Amino acid sequence: MVLDLTGDEPVLGWFVGPVDEGVEDPTGFVLDVEGETFLQLGVRGIDWTTESPQRYDGDPVAGAGTEVLTEVVFGGLFEGQQQVVLGLREEADYRIFSLSDPARIVVDVRHP
């Protein structure tokens, strides 16, 4: 799963980890995410103060064509941090890293 970032100097700050279910930050509402297990990604440094035509609309993205990833759901955007929940068919190893030019954050999930 790759997140493309825009802006003059995108801040590539993040955290990721397994969760029992996707719970929207800050509301506490359970997110409807397809999958048996979940990874939650928090991306820091998101400009939430201005409207942007380049901002993703937040609709869920199906994991079509992948063996483990079932769906990606955008949760809350709160105080400059975007929540993203990845639904997986089963527990899997993963890694996260950044790429530049253009700025991207990659969550690489191991497929069997």
VODO-966862 format. One record per residue: x, y, z of N, C-alpha, C in turn. Coordinates in pm, whole numbers, plus 50000, padded with zeros to 5 digits. Layout:
residues N
XYZXYZXYZ...
END
This chain:
residues 112
500864988550000500005000050000500915012250000500675021249908501525033149894500665045549909501095054649996500455067750011501325078049944500785084849845501495095849780501225108549860502275115949890502165128349966502525140149877501855151349901502145163349825502505174649920502935185549864503285197249942504715201249913505085213249959506425218049934507485209450003507235205950129508165197650204507365187850289506875176850230506055167550308506845161950426506175160950537506765155250658506465140350656507495132150657507305117750650507405111650790506425114550873506365108751006505215098851013505425087551079504385077451084504605067951201503575060251229503665048551316502715038251259502995025551284502135014751235502205003151333501084995951346501074984351433499754976951422499744964451468498514956551464497504961551567496224960751532495134964251623494064953451611493234952151716492164942151715491044945951618490794958951606489804964051512490144978651484489624983651373489834997851340488865006451419489395014851504488575024151583488965038251542487995045751493488275059151440488755068551550489885074951521490435085051609489905098551560489305106851638489155106751783487775102251831486875097851740485485095351780485305082851864486135072651841485965059951909484995050651839484435054951725483515046351649484305035351578483745023351575484385012251505484225014451355485335013251282485335014551136484975001151072484235001550964483874989550890485004986550793485864976950830487024973350749486974958350724486994954250597487014940050565488354934150607488314922250670489534915450707489384907750836490354899150861490384891050983491314897151087492304904551042493254911351128493574924851065494134934051144494244947951098495574954251137496054962951050497184971751079496664985951079497094993751177496725007851181497945016351155497805025451061498865034651023498455048751062499335056051125499125070151153500185078151080499745087550998500675095950921500635109850982501775114651026501865127751091502205138550990501855150851025502245162350943501285165450830500025161050841499035163650737498435177550760498395185650655497795199050665496285197650659495645198750772494195197250780493475210550788494215221550779493625234750796493115240950668493505235450554493085241150426492465230550338491545234750251490985225650152492025223450043492095211249993493065208249889492415199549783492465203549657491885195249552492645182149534493875181349588494665169149574494425159449689493665163349790493435154749906492535143149866492885131049909492095119149880490735120349946489695115749878488335117349930488015107950046488855097950069488685089450186487875076950164487345074550042486585062250018487485050050040486925038950093487715026650109488285021949975489445015449982490095010249863490184995049878489634987749783489674973149787491074968149757491414956949818492724950849795492694940949679491954944249574491804935349459493164931449402493304918649373494544913849312495654910849412495374912249540496384909149641495964896749719496924889749777496624877449848496264879749995496804890250056496604892450199495794904950228496074915750158495384928450182493954927850129492974930750216491574930250174491014944050145491384953950228490804967250213491634977350290491634989650241492275000950309491195011250336491065015250463490035024750503490695036550572490315048650530490815060750594489925063850713490545065350829489815068950951489865083950972490055087751097490025101951132491235109751084490985122351055492035132251030491915142151144492855141351238492725148851363494075154551403494095167651422495305174751467496545171151384496355171351252497485169351161497915154851145497095145451191497455131351180496325123851110496665116951000495695109050924495785094450967494645088651000494575074651037494195066350914494895055150894494615045950784494625031950843493575023950813493505010250864493535000650746494454990950753494584980850650493954967950700492984962750626492394949850659493184938750590493484928050666494264916850612493484903850629493694894350539493054881250549493624873150664494894875350695495584867850800496744876350851497264872650968498444879751019499594877950921500364888350902501474887850808502574897350854503804894050821504914903150847504754915350758505274926450802505194938750723506384947450755506614957150669507614967450693507064980450638507584991450689507145004650644508395012950617508335020650509509475029050474508995040450386509875050050366509525061550282510325061150153509765067450052510425069749924510335084549893511245089549810511205103749778511125106049629510745118349596510705123249459509805115049367508515114349392507735121749491507725114749627507325122149730507285116949866506165106549879506525094949936505555084149955505875076750083504855070850142505015061650254504495048150205505295037550226504965024250177504785014650294503665007450295503484996350388503544983850302504594976150322504864964150242504464952050325503384945150285502874933550358503314920850286503904911750364504404899250304503234890350265503294885550142502294876150091502904862250094502064852150116502614838350123503214833749991
END
